[in-house]
Amino acid sequence: MWLGDSESEPTWSTLFKDLKLRGSSGVDLVISDNHSGLVKSLRRHFHGVAWQRCQVQKQQKNYRSSLYLNSKKQLKKQLPVFKMALEML
């Protein structure tokens, strides 16, 4: 088990150095989330490696964003109703 204190490039570099010391080599493809520190460190430690953003995480982020936008729109539609209800108190 390995624990880092952030998603920064130095944190990922420490992990990748450790993996290489334990024999990791020949890495051709890495699929991960889109942390810039991870991607920068990956390219520095595994030259020529292909990187792809995880499509599941990307879709989840897009879905959460659309839910937020839809709920925000619905809330704006309901504001006059809430205002009227408060005025009745």
N, CA, C and O atoms as CSV, one atom per row, in Angstrom:
chain,resi,resn,atom,element,x,y,z
A,1,MET,N,N,0.852,-1.173,0.000
A,1,MET,CA,C,0.000,0.000,0.000
A,1,MET,C,C,0.897,1.236,0.000
A,1,MET,O,O,1.952,1.267,0.635
A,2,TRP,N,N,0.444,2.251,-0.731
A,2,TRP,CA,C,1.216,3.480,-0.853
A,2,TRP,C,C,0.280,4.648,-0.629
A,2,TRP,O,O,-0.829,4.671,-1.163
A,3,LEU,N,N,0.721,5.627,0.165
A,3,LEU,CA,C,-0.129,6.767,0.473
A,3,LEU,C,C,0.591,8.050,0.107
A,3,LEU,O,O,1.720,8.283,0.538
A,4,GLY,N,N,-0.069,8.886,-0.695
A,4,GLY,CA,C,0.479,10.186,-1.062
A,4,GLY,C,C,-0.375,11.282,-0.459
A,4,GLY,O,O,-1.538,11.057,-0.123
A,5,ASP,N,N,0.195,12.461,-0.321
A,5,ASP,CA,C,-0.539,13.542,0.320
A,5,ASP,C,C,-1.270,14.455,-0.658
A,5,ASP,O,O,-1.995,15.357,-0.238
A,6,SER,N,N,-1.088,14.231,-1.961
A,6,SER,CA,C,-1.786,15.066,-2.939
A,6,SER,C,C,-1.741,14.382,-4.300
A,6,SER,O,O,-1.179,13.297,-4.446
A,7,GLU,N,N,-2.335,15.027,-5.283
A,7,GLU,CA,C,-2.329,14.536,-6.665
A,7,GLU,C,C,-1.260,15.253,-7.487
A,7,GLU,O,O,-1.348,15.306,-8.713
A,8,SER,N,N,-0.257,15.800,-6.816
A,8,SER,CA,C,0.758,16.608,-7.493
A,8,SER,C,C,1.754,15.746,-8.263
A,8,SER,O,O,1.861,14.537,-8.052
A,9,GLU,N,N,2.474,16.404,-9.156
A,9,GLU,CA,C,3.498,15.709,-9.937
A,9,GLU,C,C,4.564,15.063,-9.049
A,9,GLU,O,O,4.937,13.918,-9.304
A,10,PRO,N,N,5.076,15.751,-8.008
A,10,PRO,CA,C,6.074,15.101,-7.147
A,10,PRO,C,C,5.534,13.851,-6.441
A,10,PRO,O,O,6.266,12.877,-6.264
A,11,THR,N,N,4.279,13.875,-6.044
A,11,THR,CA,C,3.688,12.702,-5.388
A,11,THR,C,C,3.635,11.526,-6.355
A,11,THR,O,O,4.013,10.409,-6.000
A,12,TRP,N,N,3.167,11.776,-7.576
A,12,TRP,CA,C,3.103,10.706,-8.573
A,12,TRP,C,C,4.509,10.236,-8.953
A,12,TRP,O,O,4.726,9.047,-9.185
A,13,SER,N,N,5.456,11.163,-9.015
A,13,SER,CA,C,6.833,10.779,-9.349
A,13,SER,C,C,7.394,9.811,-8.324
A,13,SER,O,O,8.082,8.855,-8.681
A,14,THR,N,N,7.104,10.054,-7.053
A,14,THR,CA,C,7.564,9.145,-5.997
A,14,THR,C,C,6.983,7.753,-6.203
A,14,THR,O,O,7.688,6.754,-6.067
A,15,LEU,N,N,5.711,7.690,-6.526
A,15,LEU,CA,C,5.059,6.392,-6.769
A,15,LEU,C,C,5.673,5.687,-7.977
A,15,LEU,O,O,5.988,4.498,-7.911
A,16,PHE,N,N,5.842,6.421,-9.081
A,16,PHE,CA,C,6.371,5.801,-10.292
A,16,PHE,C,C,7.815,5.343,-10.106
A,16,PHE,O,O,8.201,4.301,-10.637
A,17,LYS,N,N,8.617,6.102,-9.364
A,17,LYS,CA,C,9.992,5.676,-9.060
A,17,LYS,C,C,9.971,4.374,-8.283
A,17,LYS,O,O,10.749,3.460,-8.559
A,18,ASP,N,N,9.075,4.295,-7.307
A,18,ASP,CA,C,8.958,3.075,-6.497
A,18,ASP,C,C,8.530,1.886,-7.350
A,18,ASP,O,O,9.064,0.788,-7.197
A,19,LEU,N,N,7.583,2.097,-8.233
A,19,LEU,CA,C,7.142,1.006,-9.111
A,19,LEU,C,C,8.286,0.518,-10.005
A,19,LEU,O,O,8.455,-0.684,-10.209
A,20,LYS,N,N,9.062,1.456,-10.531
A,20,LYS,CA,C,10.184,1.081,-11.393
A,20,LYS,C,C,11.252,0.324,-10.602
A,20,LYS,O,O,11.851,-0.620,-11.118
A,21,LEU,N,N,11.495,0.735,-9.349
A,21,LEU,CA,C,12.452,0.021,-8.503
A,21,LEU,C,C,12.002,-1.413,-8.236
A,21,LEU,O,O,12.828,-2.308,-8.053
A,22,ARG,N,N,10.692,-1.623,-8.216
A,22,ARG,CA,C,10.162,-2.973,-7.987
A,22,ARG,C,C,9.989,-3.761,-9.276
A,22,ARG,O,O,9.437,-4.861,-9.265
A,23,GLY,N,N,10.459,-3.200,-10.393
A,23,GLY,CA,C,10.511,-3.973,-11.623
A,23,GLY,C,C,9.506,-3.633,-12.695
A,23,GLY,O,O,9.482,-4.292,-13.734
A,24,SER,N,N,8.689,-2.644,-12.488
A,24,SER,CA,C,7.731,-2.277,-13.536
A,24,SER,C,C,8.470,-1.726,-14.746
A,24,SER,O,O,9.300,-0.825,-14.631
A,25,SER,N,N,8.156,-2.278,-15.891
A,25,SER,CA,C,8.754,-1.794,-17.135
A,25,SER,C,C,7.851,-2.195,-18.296
A,25,SER,O,O,6.920,-2.983,-18.128
A,26,GLY,N,N,8.132,-1.651,-19.460
A,26,GLY,CA,C,7.351,-2.008,-20.635
A,26,GLY,C,C,5.916,-1.537,-20.584
A,26,GLY,O,O,5.030,-2.173,-21.153
A,27,VAL,N,N,5.681,-0.436,-19.914
A,27,VAL,CA,C,4.320,0.106,-19.833
A,27,VAL,C,C,3.985,0.758,-21.168
A,27,VAL,O,O,4.694,1.655,-21.622
A,28,ASP,N,N,2.911,0.307,-21.790
A,28,ASP,CA,C,2.519,0.828,-23.098
A,28,ASP,C,C,1.338,1.793,-23.026
A,28,ASP,O,O,1.267,2.752,-23.794
A,29,LEU,N,N,0.413,1.538,-22.102
A,29,LEU,CA,C,-0.801,2.331,-22.034
A,29,LEU,C,C,-1.215,2.504,-20.581
A,29,LEU,O,O,-1.195,1.551,-19.802
A,30,VAL,N,N,-1.590,3.721,-20.226
A,30,VAL,CA,C,-2.135,4.005,-18.903
A,30,VAL,C,C,-3.469,4.708,-19.103
A,30,VAL,O,O,-3.579,5.664,-19.870
A,31,ILE,N,N,-4.478,4.213,-18.395
A,31,ILE,CA,C,-5.807,4.821,-18.420
A,31,ILE,C,C,-6.061,5.341,-17.015
A,31,ILE,O,O,-6.011,4.585,-16.045
A,32,SER,N,N,-6.335,6.638,-16.911
A,32,SER,CA,C,-6.510,7.240,-15.587
A,32,SER,C,C,-7.426,8.449,-15.682
A,32,SER,O,O,-7.896,8.823,-16.756
A,33,ASP,N,N,-7.661,9.046,-14.520
A,33,ASP,CA,C,-8.391,10.314,-14.537
A,33,ASP,C,C,-7.449,11.409,-15.018
A,33,ASP,O,O,-6.277,11.151,-15.292
A,34,ASN,N,N,-7.957,12.619,-15.119
A,34,ASN,CA,C,-7.229,13.675,-15.793
A,34,ASN,C,C,-6.496,14.612,-14.828
A,34,ASN,O,O,-6.624,15.831,-14.941
A,35,HIS,N,N,-5.738,14.066,-13.892
A,35,HIS,CA,C,-4.937,14.902,-13.001
A,35,HIS,C,C,-3.662,15.298,-13.730
A,35,HIS,O,O,-2.898,14.440,-14.170
A,36,SER,N,N,-3.438,16.593,-13.855
A,36,SER,CA,C,-2.279,17.056,-14.628
A,36,SER,C,C,-0.975,16.572,-14.027
A,36,SER,O,O,-0.041,16.266,-14.769
A,37,GLY,N,N,-0.877,16.493,-12.710
A,37,GLY,CA,C,0.338,16.001,-12.069
A,37,GLY,C,C,0.628,14.566,-12.430
A,37,GLY,O,O,1.783,14.196,-12.641
A,38,LEU,N,N,-0.405,13.755,-12.503
A,38,LEU,CA,C,-0.248,12.348,-12.863
A,38,LEU,C,C,0.244,12.214,-14.297
A,38,LEU,O,O,1.183,11.467,-14.570
A,39,VAL,N,N,-0.382,12.927,-15.194
A,39,VAL,CA,C,-0.036,12.813,-16.616
A,39,VAL,C,C,1.390,13.314,-16.865
A,39,VAL,O,O,2.145,12.679,-17.602
A,40,LYS,N,N,1.766,14.441,-16.262
A,40,LYS,CA,C,3.129,14.967,-16.428
A,40,LYS,C,C,4.165,13.985,-15.896
A,40,LYS,O,O,5.169,13.709,-16.554
A,41,SER,N,N,3.915,13.467,-14.712
A,41,SER,CA,C,4.861,12.536,-14.101
A,41,SER,C,C,4.943,11.236,-14.891
A,41,SER,O,O,6.026,10.677,-15.064
A,42,LEU,N,N,3.820,10.766,-15.361
A,42,LEU,CA,C,3.771,9.549,-16.159
A,42,LEU,C,C,4.647,9.677,-17.399
A,42,LEU,O,O,5.418,8.773,-17.721
A,43,ARG,N,N,4.525,10.793,-18.084
A,43,ARG,CA,C,5.306,11.005,-19.309
A,43,ARG,C,C,6.801,11.123,-19.003
A,43,ARG,O,O,7.637,10.752,-19.827
A,44,ARG,N,N,7.132,11.640,-17.818
A,44,ARG,CA,C,8.537,11.776,-17.452
A,44,ARG,C,C,9.162,10.419,-17.093
A,44,ARG,O,O,10.325,10.170,-17.411
A,45,HIS,N,N,8.408,9.561,-16.443
A,45,HIS,CA,C,8.971,8.304,-15.947
A,45,HIS,C,C,8.790,7.123,-16.891
A,45,HIS,O,O,9.558,6.163,-16.828
A,46,PHE,N,N,7.804,7.175,-17.749
A,46,PHE,CA,C,7.571,6.082,-18.700
A,46,PHE,C,C,7.533,6.676,-20.107
A,46,PHE,O,O,6.463,6.906,-20.671
A,47,HIS,N,N,8.703,6.914,-20.651
A,47,HIS,CA,C,8.838,7.566,-21.964
A,47,HIS,C,C,8.099,6.779,-23.046
A,47,HIS,O,O,8.227,5.559,-23.146
A,48,GLY,N,N,7.332,7.496,-23.839
A,48,GLY,CA,C,6.627,6.883,-24.957
A,48,GLY,C,C,5.322,6.213,-24.591
A,48,GLY,O,O,4.656,5.650,-25.460
A,49,VAL,N,N,4.939,6.260,-23.319
A,49,VAL,CA,C,3.705,5.608,-22.903
A,49,VAL,C,C,2.501,6.376,-23.472
A,49,VAL,O,O,2.503,7.606,-23.528
A,50,ALA,N,N,1.498,5.639,-23.883
A,50,ALA,CA,C,0.246,6.248,-24.340
A,50,ALA,C,C,-0.650,6.447,-23.117
A,50,ALA,O,O,-0.723,5.590,-22.237
A,51,TRP,N,N,-1.323,7.584,-23.081
A,51,TRP,CA,C,-2.233,7.877,-21.979
A,51,TRP,C,C,-3.621,8.144,-22.528
A,51,TRP,O,O,-3.783,8.798,-23.558
A,52,GLN,N,N,-4.628,7.626,-21.821
A,52,GLN,CA,C,-6.013,7.853,-22.208
A,52,GLN,C,C,-6.817,8.191,-20.964
A,52,GLN,O,O,-6.673,7.557,-19.919
A,53,ARG,N,N,-7.660,9.195,-21.098
A,53,ARG,CA,C,-8.532,9.534,-19.979
A,53,ARG,C,C,-9.583,8.452,-19.814
A,53,ARG,O,O,-10.150,7.972,-20.796
A,54,CYS,N,N,-9.839,8.072,-18.578
A,54,CYS,CA,C,-10.841,7.053,-18.283
A,54,CYS,C,C,-12.217,7.551,-18.735
A,54,CYS,O,O,-12.701,8.578,-18.259
A,55,GLN,N,N,-12.826,6.827,-19.640
A,55,GLN,CA,C,-14.100,7.247,-20.206
A,55,GLN,C,C,-15.244,7.130,-19.203
A,55,GLN,O,O,-16.207,7.892,-19.275
A,56,VAL,N,N,-15.149,6.185,-18.269
A,56,VAL,CA,C,-16.190,6.045,-17.248
A,56,VAL,C,C,-16.208,7.289,-16.368
A,56,VAL,O,O,-17.270,7.857,-16.112
A,57,GLN,N,N,-15.035,7.712,-15.905
A,57,GLN,CA,C,-14.975,8.913,-15.071
A,57,GLN,C,C,-15.407,10.150,-15.848
A,57,GLN,O,O,-16.076,11.031,-15.307
A,58,LYS,N,N,-15.024,10.211,-17.104
A,58,LYS,CA,C,-15.418,11.355,-17.927
A,58,LYS,C,C,-16.943,11.411,-18.063
A,58,LYS,O,O,-17.540,12.479,-17.929
A,59,GLN,N,N,-17.569,10.267,-18.327
A,59,GLN,CA,C,-19.027,10.227,-18.465
A,59,GLN,C,C,-19.712,10.571,-17.144
A,59,GLN,O,O,-20.719,11.278,-17.128
A,60,GLN,N,N,-19.155,10.061,-16.020
A,60,GLN,CA,C,-19.740,10.367,-14.719
A,60,GLN,C,C,-19.678,11.861,-14.438
A,60,GLN,O,O,-20.641,12.442,-13.936
A,61,LYS,N,N,-18.548,12.486,-14.760
A,61,LYS,CA,C,-18.410,13.925,-14.551
A,61,LYS,C,C,-19.412,14.690,-15.403
A,61,LYS,O,O,-20.053,15.624,-14.922
A,62,ASN,N,N,-19.548,14.301,-16.663
A,62,ASN,CA,C,-20.520,14.951,-17.545
A,62,ASN,C,C,-21.947,14.775,-17.030
A,62,ASN,O,O,-22.752,15.704,-17.080
A,63,TYR,N,N,-22.250,13.578,-16.535
A,63,TYR,CA,C,-23.591,13.287,-16.015
A,63,TYR,C,C,-23.876,14.145,-14.788
A,63,TYR,O,O,-24.947,14.744,-14.683
A,64,ARG,N,N,-22.911,14.208,-13.849
A,64,ARG,CA,C,-23.095,15.031,-12.652
A,64,ARG,C,C,-23.271,16.500,-13.024
A,64,ARG,O,O,-24.089,17.201,-12.427
A,65,SER,N,N,-22.511,16.963,-14.002
A,65,SER,CA,C,-22.633,18.358,-14.439
A,65,SER,C,C,-24.013,18.628,-15.019
A,65,SER,O,O,-24.613,19.669,-14.751
A,66,SER,N,N,-24.516,17.690,-15.814
A,66,SER,CA,C,-25.843,17.897,-16.409
A,66,SER,C,C,-26.926,17.844,-15.343
A,66,SER,O,O,-27.909,18.580,-15.433
A,67,LEU,N,N,-26.769,16.984,-14.329
A,67,LEU,CA,C,-27.743,16.945,-13.238
A,67,LEU,C,C,-27.760,18.271,-12.494
A,67,LEU,O,O,-28.821,18.788,-12.143
A,68,TYR,N,N,-26.569,18.815,-12.259
A,68,TYR,CA,C,-26.465,20.093,-11.560
A,68,TYR,C,C,-27.149,21.200,-12.359
A,68,TYR,O,O,-27.919,21.990,-11.813
A,69,LEU,N,N,-26.856,21.243,-13.662
A,69,LEU,CA,C,-27.455,22.286,-14.500
A,69,LEU,C,C,-28.970,22.146,-14.568
A,69,LEU,O,O,-29.695,23.139,-14.511
A,70,ASN,N,N,-29.450,20.897,-14.691
A,70,ASN,CA,C,-30.898,20.680,-14.746
A,70,ASN,C,C,-31.559,21.072,-13.435
A,70,ASN,O,O,-32.621,21.695,-13.445
A,71,SER,N,N,-30.951,20.719,-12.303
A,71,SER,CA,C,-31.556,21.063,-11.023
A,71,SER,C,C,-31.517,22.572,-10.805
A,71,SER,O,O,-32.421,23.131,-10.186
A,72,LYS,N,N,-30.482,23.230,-11.306
A,72,LYS,CA,C,-30.390,24.688,-11.192
A,72,LYS,C,C,-31.505,25.354,-12.005
A,72,LYS,O,O,-32.130,26.311,-11.548
A,73,LYS,N,N,-31.748,24.839,-13.209
A,73,LYS,CA,C,-32.828,25.379,-14.044
A,73,LYS,C,C,-34.181,25.174,-13.376
A,73,LYS,O,O,-35.022,26.073,-13.379
A,74,GLN,N,N,-34.393,23.982,-12.800
A,74,GLN,CA,C,-35.659,23.696,-12.137
A,74,GLN,C,C,-35.856,24.600,-10.926
A,74,GLN,O,O,-36.964,25.066,-10.658
A,75,LEU,N,N,-34.770,24.843,-10.198
A,75,LEU,CA,C,-34.854,25.713,-9.037
A,75,LEU,C,C,-35.243,27.132,-9.447
A,75,LEU,O,O,-36.061,27.773,-8.787
A,76,LYS,N,N,-34.650,27.620,-10.544
A,76,LYS,CA,C,-34.994,28.965,-11.023
A,76,LYS,C,C,-36.481,29.051,-11.380
A,76,LYS,O,O,-37.128,30.070,-11.138
A,77,LYS,N,N,-37.015,27.970,-11.957
A,77,LYS,CA,C,-38.436,27.959,-12.305
A,77,LYS,C,C,-39.306,28.000,-11.053
A,77,LYS,O,O,-40.389,28.584,-11.067
A,78,GLN,N,N,-38.831,27.376,-9.961
A,78,GLN,CA,C,-39.619,27.275,-8.737
A,78,GLN,C,C,-39.485,28.496,-7.828
A,78,GLN,O,O,-40.284,28.661,-6.906
A,79,LEU,N,N,-38.493,29.354,-8.068
A,79,LEU,CA,C,-38.273,30.501,-7.187
A,79,LEU,C,C,-39.506,31.387,-7.016
A,79,LEU,O,O,-39.801,31.789,-5.890
A,80,PRO,N,N,-40.232,31.706,-8.075
A,80,PRO,CA,C,-41.435,32.531,-7.876
A,80,PRO,C,C,-42.456,31.862,-6.941
A,80,PRO,O,O,-43.122,32.539,-6.158
A,81,VAL,N,N,-42.570,30.554,-7.028
A,81,VAL,CA,C,-43.500,29.818,-6.153
A,81,VAL,C,C,-43.040,29.936,-4.709
A,81,VAL,O,O,-43.854,30.177,-3.818
A,82,PHE,N,N,-41.748,29.771,-4.470
A,82,PHE,CA,C,-41.211,29.889,-3.113
A,82,PHE,C,C,-41.409,31.309,-2.577
A,82,PHE,O,O,-41.779,31.501,-1.419
A,83,LYS,N,N,-41.160,32.292,-3.432
A,83,LYS,CA,C,-41.304,33.696,-3.031
A,83,LYS,C,C,-42.751,33.981,-2.639
A,83,LYS,O,O,-43.003,34.636,-1.627
A,84,MET,N,N,-43.696,33.497,-3.428
A,84,MET,CA,C,-45.110,33.701,-3.139
A,84,MET,C,C,-45.479,33.022,-1.816
A,84,MET,O,O,-46.233,33.577,-1.017
A,85,ALA,N,N,-44.954,31.844,-1.597
A,85,ALA,CA,C,-45.255,31.121,-0.363
A,85,ALA,C,C,-44.702,31.887,0.841
A,85,ALA,O,O,-45.363,31.956,1.877
A,86,LEU,N,N,-43.516,32.458,0.723
A,86,LEU,CA,C,-42.951,33.239,1.827
A,86,LEU,C,C,-43.759,34.483,2.102
A,86,LEU,O,O,-43.922,34.873,3.258
A,87,GLU,N,N,-44.269,35.112,1.063
A,87,GLU,CA,C,-45.075,36.318,1.244
A,87,GLU,C,C,-46.389,36.010,1.947
A,87,GLU,O,O,-46.968,36.887,2.588
A,88,MET,N,N,-46.860,34.793,1.836
A,88,MET,CA,C,-48.111,34.391,2.472
A,88,MET,C,C,-47.939,34.148,3.966
A,88,MET,O,O,-48.926,34.089,4.699
A,89,LEU,N,N,-46.718,34.009,4.419
A,89,LEU,CA,C,-46.477,33.727,5.851
A,89,LEU,C,C,-46.723,34.924,6.723
A,89,LEU,O,O,-46.564,34.844,7.941
